[in-house]
Amino acid sequence: MSNWSIAVGTPFSDVRAAADVVSPYPNSATIAPLVDAILAVHSAQEL
């Protein structure tokens, strides 16, 4: 379990405030950019 909350699309302000990550992409379009961002951060931490 990752314990991350992700708001996608254009969430209500309460949802946006509660989320750990806010994606501007709608629903399933969020997955690829999110995975790329996570891998980039992970890769940078390994250096």
PyRosetta script that sets phi, psi and omega in degrees:
from pyrosetta import init, pose_from_sequence

init()
pose = pose_from_sequence("MSNWSIAVGTPFSDVRAAADVVSPYPNSATIAPLVDAILAVHSAQEL")
pose.set_psi(1, 136.1)
pose.set_omega(1, -175.0)
pose.set_phi(2, -91.3)
pose.set_psi(2, -23.8)
pose.set_omega(2, -177.2)
pose.set_phi(3, 60.5)
pose.set_psi(3, 32.3)
pose.set_omega(3, 174.9)
pose.set_phi(4, -109.7)
pose.set_psi(4, 139.7)
pose.set_omega(4, 171.0)
pose.set_phi(5, -109.3)
pose.set_psi(5, 136.1)
pose.set_omega(5, -175.9)
pose.set_phi(6, -126.7)
pose.set_psi(6, 122.9)
pose.set_omega(6, 175.1)
pose.set_phi(7, -98.6)
pose.set_psi(7, 134.6)
pose.set_omega(7, -176.8)
pose.set_phi(8, -119.2)
pose.set_psi(8, 159.2)
pose.set_omega(8, 177.9)
pose.set_phi(9, 70.9)
pose.set_psi(9, -130.6)
pose.set_omega(9, 178.4)
pose.set_phi(10, -118.8)
pose.set_psi(10, 81.5)
pose.set_omega(10, -174.6)
pose.set_phi(11, -72.6)
pose.set_psi(11, 158.2)
pose.set_omega(11, 172.5)
pose.set_phi(12, -59.1)
pose.set_psi(12, 154.5)
pose.set_omega(12, -176.2)
pose.set_phi(13, -59.4)
pose.set_psi(13, -36.0)
pose.set_omega(13, 178.5)
pose.set_phi(14, -65.5)
pose.set_psi(14, -39.9)
pose.set_omega(14, 178.9)
pose.set_phi(15, -68.0)
pose.set_psi(15, -44.5)
pose.set_omega(15, 178.0)
pose.set_phi(16, -57.2)
pose.set_psi(16, -44.4)
pose.set_omega(16, -178.6)
pose.set_phi(17, -66.3)
pose.set_psi(17, -32.3)
pose.set_omega(17, -177.3)
pose.set_phi(18, -84.0)
pose.set_psi(18, -18.6)
pose.set_omega(18, -174.8)
pose.set_phi(19, -78.3)
pose.set_psi(19, 147.4)
pose.set_omega(19, 173.5)
pose.set_phi(20, -77.3)
pose.set_psi(20, -33.9)
pose.set_omega(20, -178.2)
pose.set_phi(21, -134.9)
pose.set_psi(21, 135.9)
pose.set_omega(21, 175.9)
pose.set_phi(22, -117.9)
pose.set_psi(22, 121.4)
pose.set_omega(22, 179.9)
pose.set_phi(23, -103.2)
pose.set_psi(23, 135.2)
pose.set_omega(23, 177.9)
pose.set_phi(24, -78.9)
pose.set_psi(24, -8.4)
pose.set_omega(24, -176.9)
pose.set_phi(25, -87.4)
pose.set_psi(25, 146.4)
pose.set_omega(25, 178.9)
pose.set_phi(26, -77.7)
pose.set_psi(26, 138.6)
pose.set_omega(26, 171.0)
pose.set_phi(27, 33.7)
pose.set_psi(27, -116.5)
pose.set_omega(27, -172.3)
pose.set_phi(28, -67.8)
pose.set_psi(28, -17.4)
pose.set_omega(28, 176.7)
pose.set_phi(29, -68.2)
pose.set_psi(29, -13.2)
pose.set_omega(29, 178.8)
pose.set_phi(30, -73.9)
pose.set_psi(30, -28.9)
pose.set_omega(30, -168.9)
pose.set_phi(31, -60.2)
pose.set_psi(31, -53.8)
pose.set_omega(31, -176.7)
pose.set_phi(32, -62.2)
pose.set_psi(32, -49.5)
pose.set_omega(32, 178.6)
pose.set_phi(33, -63.3)
pose.set_psi(33, -34.4)
pose.set_omega(33, 179.5)
pose.set_phi(34, -67.4)
pose.set_psi(34, -45.8)
pose.set_omega(34, 178.0)
pose.set_phi(35, -62.1)
pose.set_psi(35, -43.1)
pose.set_omega(35, 177.2)
pose.set_phi(36, -59.1)
pose.set_psi(36, -42.9)
pose.set_omega(36, -179.8)
pose.set_phi(37, -65.8)
pose.set_psi(37, -42.2)
pose.set_omega(37, 179.0)
pose.set_phi(38, -63.9)
pose.set_psi(38, -44.2)
pose.set_omega(38, 179.0)
pose.set_phi(39, -65.0)
pose.set_psi(39, -36.9)
pose.set_omega(39, 178.8)
pose.set_phi(40, -64.7)
pose.set_psi(40, -43.0)
pose.set_omega(40, 178.4)
pose.set_phi(41, -65.5)
pose.set_psi(41, -45.2)
pose.set_omega(41, -179.6)
pose.set_phi(42, -61.4)
pose.set_psi(42, -43.2)
pose.set_omega(42, 179.8)
pose.set_phi(43, -63.4)
pose.set_psi(43, -41.5)
pose.set_omega(43, 180.0)
pose.set_phi(44, -66.4)
pose.set_psi(44, -33.2)
pose.set_omega(44, 179.9)
pose.set_phi(45, -71.6)
pose.set_psi(45, -23.7)
pose.set_omega(45, -179.7)
pose.set_phi(46, -78.5)
pose.set_psi(46, -15.7)
pose.set_omega(46, -177.5)
pose.set_phi(47, -70.4)
pose.dump_pdb("model.pdb")
